[in-house]
Amino acid sequence: MSELIGTNWLILTPIIFLSVAAVGVIIERGLYFYRIRPGSGAVLSNALVKIGKYPADHILDQFSENDSSPAIGLLAFALTTRIGTVPRIYKQRLETLRDRHLDRMERHLPILNGIGNVATLMGLFGTVSGMITVFSRMNETGNSDPYVLAGGISRALVTTAAGLAVAIPAMLAYHLYEAVVDRHAEQMEEVVTECLSISGVHDARKRKSKTASA
């Protein structure tokens, strides 16, 4: 095994660095998503139904104090901000805050995707270059011993195995975290849609009352 690694050290070294970077990103993002894990969809839906019918404190009391879900933070902002009386600014602030949360959640995820792709390509490059070297030496020496060929191919395939060993966990983590981001995005979209709907209803009522009084 040490001989196989020593023969391919030029390709294996950057693959090892990529594996270290992938592990770091996976752990960092895993801890982050655990901290902001989404709450119960049923509780959130129940809270959204009460918007405009109950005070903000009553609605927010349904959630745990330790709940750091972006959807809950967005809902708390939507219910307590004073700019709710200005629909255009209210809509802009809600959408900006939602996009800011999404940017934070998607941070470093492209790195995982890139590591998965680059590690695979580097492994294939190492294998192809190793095969070229093996066949070139066999052509120069005129040695067509199948045992020599098998040994050269096995050394060349080490880099592909190493690249896949790094790429597979990186891509799995990437798609898993993307699914978590989509879950958060759905909940935040529900909050934004419901809050803007209620704000629009209230704004329409105000305009109607002003028109009637005039």
One Martini backbone bead per residue (centre of mass of N, CA, C, O) as a GRO file, in nm:
protein
  214
    1MET     BB    1   0.057   0.063  -0.021
    2SER     BB    2   0.299   0.258   0.002
    3GLU     BB    3   0.379   0.222  -0.295
    4LEU     BB    4   0.120   0.336  -0.420
    5ILE     BB    5   0.140   0.614  -0.287
    6GLY     BB    6   0.427   0.695  -0.380
    7THR     BB    7   0.363   0.688  -0.691
    8ASN     BB    8   0.092   0.904  -0.635
    9TRP     BB    9   0.162   1.173  -0.472
   10LEU     BB   10   0.097   1.409  -0.672
   11ILE     BB   11  -0.222   1.346  -0.657
   12LEU     BB   12  -0.283   1.274  -0.352
   13THR     BB   13  -0.221   1.537  -0.206
   14PRO     BB   14  -0.462   1.717  -0.305
   15ILE     BB   15  -0.679   1.513  -0.218
   16ILE     BB   16  -0.621   1.537   0.084
   17PHE     BB   17  -0.682   1.838   0.106
   18LEU     BB   18  -0.976   1.809   0.012
   19SER     BB   19  -1.067   1.627   0.247
   20VAL     BB   20  -1.015   1.830   0.472
   21ALA     BB   21  -1.206   2.049   0.364
   22ALA     BB   22  -1.462   1.877   0.363
   23VAL     BB   23  -1.473   1.812   0.663
   24GLY     BB   24  -1.488   2.104   0.761
   25VAL     BB   25  -1.753   2.182   0.615
   26ILE     BB   26  -1.935   1.958   0.724
   27ILE     BB   27  -1.910   2.034   1.022
   28GLU     BB   28  -1.988   2.333   1.012
   29ARG     BB   29  -2.269   2.291   0.874
   30GLY     BB   30  -2.384   2.087   1.073
   31LEU     BB   31  -2.384   2.274   1.323
   32TYR     BB   32  -2.553   2.499   1.199
   33PHE     BB   33  -2.811   2.327   1.124
   34TYR     BB   34  -2.861   2.232   1.411
   35ARG     BB   35  -2.910   2.516   1.536
   36ILE     BB   36  -3.142   2.582   1.285
   37ARG     BB   37  -3.349   2.386   1.300
   38PRO     BB   38  -3.646   2.305   1.205
   39GLY     BB   39  -3.951   2.322   1.292
   40SER     BB   40  -4.266   2.268   1.322
   41GLY     BB   41  -4.502   2.286   1.078
   42ALA     BB   42  -4.762   2.290   1.250
   43VAL     BB   43  -4.690   2.526   1.436
   44LEU     BB   44  -4.645   2.734   1.215
   45SER     BB   45  -4.925   2.716   1.083
   46ASN     BB   46  -5.080   2.796   1.341
   47ALA     BB   47  -4.947   3.077   1.366
   48LEU     BB   48  -5.031   3.196   1.088
   49VAL     BB   49  -5.341   3.187   1.139
   50LYS     BB   50  -5.316   3.411   1.387
   51ILE     BB   51  -5.268   3.637   1.214
   52GLY     BB   52  -5.457   3.923   1.315
   53LYS     BB   53  -5.602   3.779   1.586
   54TYR     BB   54  -5.339   3.797   1.755
   55PRO     BB   55  -5.097   3.863   1.941
   56ALA     BB   56  -4.761   3.837   1.913
   57ASP     BB   57  -4.699   3.698   2.186
   58HIS     BB   58  -4.896   3.460   2.150
   59ILE     BB   59  -4.762   3.344   1.894
   60LEU     BB   60  -4.455   3.321   2.002
   61ASP     BB   61  -4.517   3.127   2.254
   62GLN     BB   62  -4.523   2.851   2.084
   63PHE     BB   63  -4.222   2.880   2.098
   64SER     BB   64  -3.917   2.812   2.163
   65GLU     BB   65  -3.639   2.970   2.296
   66ASN     BB   66  -3.435   2.767   2.125
   67ASP     BB   67  -3.548   2.867   1.858
   68SER     BB   68  -3.341   2.930   1.549
   69SER     BB   69  -3.521   2.962   1.324
   70PRO     BB   70  -3.559   3.164   1.053
   71ALA     BB   71  -3.871   3.164   1.047
   72ILE     BB   72  -3.906   3.272   1.335
   73GLY     BB   73  -3.743   3.531   1.301
   74LEU     BB   74  -3.920   3.641   1.072
   75LEU     BB   75  -4.184   3.644   1.230
   76ALA     BB   76  -4.094   3.830   1.460
   77PHE     BB   77  -4.038   4.070   1.277
   78ALA     BB   78  -4.321   4.092   1.140
   79LEU     BB   79  -4.479   4.139   1.426
   80THR     BB   80  -4.278   4.387   1.556
   81THR     BB   81  -4.264   4.579   1.344
   82ARG     BB   82  -4.330   4.926   1.239
   83ILE     BB   83  -4.343   4.884   0.906
   84GLY     BB   84  -4.629   4.745   0.853
   85THR     BB   85  -4.778   5.021   0.750
   86VAL     BB   86  -4.566   4.984   0.500
   87PRO     BB   87  -4.586   4.773   0.249
   88ARG     BB   88  -4.334   4.820   0.072
   89ILE     BB   89  -4.120   4.808   0.301
   90TYR     BB   90  -4.213   4.547   0.430
   91LYS     BB   91  -4.157   4.364   0.185
   92GLN     BB   92  -3.857   4.431   0.153
   93ARG     BB   93  -3.760   4.340   0.435
   94LEU     BB   94  -3.853   4.047   0.426
   95GLU     BB   95  -3.698   3.961   0.168
   96THR     BB   96  -3.417   4.041   0.268
   97LEU     BB   97  -3.411   3.855   0.518
   98ARG     BB   98  -3.453   3.593   0.367
   99ASP     BB   99  -3.201   3.615   0.180
  100ARG     BB  100  -2.996   3.627   0.412
  101HIS     BB  101  -3.050   3.347   0.522
  102LEU     BB  102  -2.987   3.191   0.261
  103ASP     BB  103  -2.692   3.282   0.236
  104ARG     BB  104  -2.597   3.153   0.502
  105MET     BB  105  -2.680   2.856   0.430
  106GLU     BB  106  -2.508   2.852   0.143
  107ARG     BB  107  -2.253   2.865   0.273
  108HIS     BB  108  -1.998   2.654   0.133
  109LEU     BB  109  -2.152   2.459  -0.060
  110PRO     BB  110  -1.989   2.500  -0.327
  111ILE     BB  111  -1.735   2.364  -0.216
  112LEU     BB  112  -1.843   2.076  -0.208
  113ASN     BB  113  -1.907   2.055  -0.505
  114GLY     BB  114  -1.617   2.115  -0.602
  115ILE     BB  115  -1.474   1.883  -0.458
  116GLY     BB  116  -1.623   1.652  -0.595
  117ASN     BB  117  -1.533   1.722  -0.886
  118VAL     BB  118  -1.223   1.752  -0.853
  119ALA     BB  119  -1.157   1.476  -0.727
  120THR     BB  120  -1.253   1.308  -0.964
  121LEU     BB  121  -1.069   1.435  -1.185
  122MET     BB  122  -0.799   1.377  -1.046
  123GLY     BB  123  -0.827   1.072  -1.037
  124LEU     BB  124  -0.849   1.036  -1.346
  125PHE     BB  125  -0.586   1.172  -1.418
  126GLY     BB  126  -0.403   0.973  -1.268
  127THR     BB  127  -0.490   0.723  -1.424
  128VAL     BB  128  -0.424   0.812  -1.712
  129SER     BB  129  -0.125   0.881  -1.663
  130GLY     BB  130  -0.050   0.597  -1.560
  131MET     BB  131  -0.127   0.441  -1.819
  132ILE     BB  132   0.064   0.585  -2.007
  133THR     BB  133   0.322   0.501  -1.860
  134VAL     BB  134   0.290   0.195  -1.881
  135PHE     BB  135   0.269   0.172  -2.195
  136SER     BB  136   0.533   0.312  -2.258
  137ARG     BB  137   0.723   0.113  -2.115
  138MET     BB  138   0.632  -0.140  -2.270
  139ASN     BB  139   0.715  -0.030  -2.549
  140GLU     BB  140   1.019   0.016  -2.486
  141THR     BB  141   1.079  -0.289  -2.368
  142GLY     BB  142   0.874  -0.520  -2.478
  143ASN     BB  143   0.687  -0.580  -2.230
  144SER     BB  144   0.393  -0.821  -2.206
  145ASP     BB  145   0.340  -0.875  -1.919
  146PRO     BB  146   0.049  -0.911  -1.735
  147TYR     BB  147   0.166  -0.854  -1.451
  148VAL     BB  148   0.280  -0.579  -1.515
  149LEU     BB  149   0.016  -0.453  -1.611
  150ALA     BB  150  -0.148  -0.497  -1.351
  151GLY     BB  151   0.037  -0.330  -1.166
  152GLY     BB  152   0.005  -0.059  -1.318
  153ILE     BB  153  -0.304  -0.036  -1.300
  154SER     BB  154  -0.331  -0.043  -0.991
  155ARG     BB  155  -0.169   0.218  -0.945
  156ALA     BB  156  -0.356   0.402  -1.120
  157LEU     BB  157  -0.635   0.344  -0.953
  158VAL     BB  158  -0.585   0.487  -0.684
  159THR     BB  159  -0.678   0.778  -0.757
  160THR     BB  160  -0.972   0.713  -0.813
  161ALA     BB  161  -1.041   0.603  -0.534
  162ALA     BB  162  -0.964   0.863  -0.381
  163GLY     BB  163  -1.155   1.057  -0.526
  164LEU     BB  164  -1.419   0.904  -0.451
  165ALA     BB  165  -1.380   0.910  -0.139
  166VAL     BB  166  -1.424   1.224  -0.145
  167ALA     BB  167  -1.675   1.282  -0.332
  168ILE     BB  168  -1.912   1.125  -0.207
  169PRO     BB  169  -1.942   1.271   0.070
  170ALA     BB  170  -1.957   1.558  -0.046
  171MET     BB  171  -2.218   1.516  -0.220
  172LEU     BB  172  -2.402   1.415   0.002
  173ALA     BB  173  -2.383   1.667   0.180
  174TYR     BB  174  -2.475   1.870  -0.027
  175HIS     BB  175  -2.765   1.750  -0.075
  176LEU     BB  176  -2.854   1.755   0.217
  177TYR     BB  177  -2.822   2.063   0.266
  178GLU     BB  178  -3.011   2.149   0.036
  179ALA     BB  179  -3.263   2.025   0.165
  180VAL     BB  180  -3.256   2.203   0.418
  181VAL     BB  181  -3.277   2.473   0.273
  182ASP     BB  182  -3.551   2.414   0.140
  183ARG     BB  183  -3.706   2.390   0.404
  184HIS     BB  184  -3.653   2.678   0.500
  185ALA     BB  185  -3.763   2.824   0.248
  186GLU     BB  186  -4.056   2.730   0.280
  187GLN     BB  187  -4.110   2.857   0.557
  188MET     BB  188  -4.038   3.151   0.481
  189GLU     BB  189  -4.247   3.177   0.253
  190GLU     BB  190  -4.492   3.145   0.433
  191VAL     BB  191  -4.442   3.392   0.605
  192VAL     BB  192  -4.433   3.608   0.386
  193THR     BB  193  -4.707   3.554   0.253
  194GLU     BB  194  -4.888   3.591   0.506
  195CYS     BB  195  -4.792   3.874   0.596
  196LEU     BB  196  -4.859   4.019   0.325
  197SER     BB  197  -5.156   3.946   0.322
  198ILE     BB  198  -5.235   4.086   0.585
  199SER     BB  199  -5.124   4.365   0.510
  200GLY     BB  200  -5.309   4.403   0.261
  201VAL     BB  201  -5.577   4.390   0.413
  202HIS     BB  202  -5.527   4.629   0.602
  203ASP     BB  203  -5.476   4.838   0.379
  204ALA     BB  204  -5.753   4.812   0.245
  205ARG     BB  205  -5.918   4.897   0.494
  206LYS     BB  206  -5.800   5.180   0.521
  207ARG     BB  207  -5.885   5.287   0.243
  208LYS     BB  208  -6.189   5.235   0.282
  209SER     BB  209  -6.229   5.419   0.533
  210LYS     BB  210  -6.129   5.684   0.398
  211THR     BB  211  -6.343   5.687   0.172
  212ALA     BB  212  -6.596   5.688   0.353
  213SER     BB  213  -6.527   5.954   0.515
  214ALA     BB  214  -6.514   6.135   0.245
   0.00000   0.00000   0.00000
